[in-house]
Amino acid sequence: MMNIQEKNSHENNFLLIGLFTSFWNSCLSGILIEKMRELARISNIKVFGILNSDYYQEDDLIAIKSQSGVEFPLYISDEQLRQKWSKYIKEFREDELNNIIIVLEKTGKILKIFHKNCNCYNEFFTFIRDLSNEK
């Protein structure tokens, strides 16, 4: 899997990573994709999405980017992440392991996580907006 430090430019203080098993402009995915699109325009936040390789292949990325209109980078999960992700999907449900957003400091420290059952949508995105105002 990519090295977070490698992908992070010097001006980005925070990383926002979206984990998706379904990446479509409908339902919760569509709302989160739009939020990620907005946040990708903020200079101190690096935004990218990771798609589960059980559901998508590298060849799918061009069509997905074109259909969704995203400008932020999208990656397909590597084998190690896929195995762990799939293990938890089998233990819980795919629906529970989709539409997860993680915000990290550039050091890799996780600051906050959003998932569909956290009842924290407004709080999560307010937190990110507040981060974007930090210098």
FILO-754546 format. One record per residue (C-alpha): residue in three letters; x negated, y negated, z negated. Coordinates in steps of 0.1 Angstrom, whole numbers, padded with zeros to 4 digits, always signed. Each point is the difference from the previous one (the first is absolute). Last residue first. Layout:
BEGIN
ALAXYZ ...
END
This chain:
BEGIN
LYS+0025-0276-0098 GLU+0032+0015-0013 ASN+0032-0009+0019 SER+0002+0033+0018 LEU-0001+0018-0034 ASP+0033-0019-0010 ARG+0016+0012+0033 ILE-0011+0036-0009 PHE+0016-0003-0035 THR+0031-0014+0015 PHE+0001+0030+0024 PHE-0002+0025-0029 GLU+0025-0019-0022 ASN+0025-0002+0028 TYR-0003+0037+0009 CYS-0004+0013-0035 ASN+0029+0025-0004 CYS-0028+0027-0001 ASN+0020+0026+0019 LYS-0010-0011+0036 HIS-0037-0002-0007 PHE-0022-0030-0007 ILE-0034+0002-0017 LYS-0019-0027-0018 LEU-0036-0011-0008 ILE-0020+0030+0011 LYS-0037-0006-0004 GLY-0019+0006+0033 THR-0026-0028-0004 LYS+0020-0020+0026 GLU+0028-0002-0025 LEU+0028+0024+0008 VAL+0036-0001+0010 ILE+0018+0033+0007 ILE+0031+0004+0021 ILE+0020+0032+0001 ASN+0026+0003+0027 ASN+0001+0038+0001 LEU-0009+0025-0027 GLU+0035+0002-0017 ASP+0017+0006+0034 GLU-0024+0028+0007 ARG+0012+0018-0031 PHE-0015+0011-0034 GLU-0024+0030-0001 LYS-0001+0005+0037 ILE-0005-0037+0007 TYR-0027+0000-0028 LYS-0020+0027+0018 SER+0005-0017+0033 TRP-0016-0032-0013 LYS-0029+0019-0015 GLN-0006+0019+0033 ARG+0005-0031+0021 LEU-0024-0021-0021 GLN-0028+0026+0005 GLU+0008+0005+0037 ASP-0002-0036+0009 SER+0031-0022+0001 ILE+0008-0017+0033 TYR-0009-0037+0000 LEU+0019-0032+0007 PRO-0016-0034+0002 PHE+0021-0032-0004 GLU+0017-0014+0031 VAL+0033+0018-0003 GLY+0025-0002+0029 SER+0017+0032-0011 GLN+0004+0014+0035 SER-0035-0010+0012 LYS-0017+0010-0032 ILE+0018+0034+0000 ALA-0007+0006+0037 ILE-0037-0007-0004 LEU-0003+0020-0032 ASP+0017+0032+0012 ASP-0032+0014+0016 GLU-0017-0001-0034 GLN+0026+0025-0013 TYR+0031-0005-0021 TYR+0023+0021-0023 ASP-0024+0023-0018 SER-0027-0027+0006 ASN+0017-0023-0025 LEU-0002-0036+0011 ILE-0022-0024-0017 GLY+0008-0037+0003 PHE-0023-0031-0003 VAL+0000-0034-0016 LYS-0031-0020-0011 ILE+0011-0028-0023 ASN-0021-0032-0004 SER+0010-0016+0033 ILE+0038+0005-0002 ARG+0014+0009+0034 ALA+0000+0037-0009 LEU+0024-0008-0028 GLU+0028-0009+0026 ARG-0006+0032+0020 MET-0001+0020-0033 LYS+0034-0015-0009 GLU+0014+0010+0034 ILE-0013+0035-0003 LEU+0015+0003-0035 ILE+0034-0010+0012 GLY-0002+0023+0030 SER-0011+0029-0022 LEU+0029-0006-0024 CYS+0025+0007+0027 SER-0009-0007+0036 ASN-0031-0013+0018 TRP-0016+0034+0000 PHE-0031+0016-0016 SER+0010+0032-0017 THR-0026+0020-0020 PHE-0014-0034-0011 LEU-0026-0012-0025 GLY-0005-0038+0001 ILE-0033-0014-0013 LEU-0004-0036-0011 LEU-0036-0010-0007 PHE-0010-0030-0020 ASN-0029-0025+0000 ASN-0003-0003+0038 GLU-0026-0026+0010 HIS-0029+0024+0000 SER+0017+0024+0024 ASN+0014+0033-0013 LYS-0001+0030+0024 GLU-0035+0010-0012 GLN+0009-0005-0037 ILE+0031+0023+0004 ASN-0022+0028+0015 MET+0021+0017+0026 MET+0011+0036-0006 
END
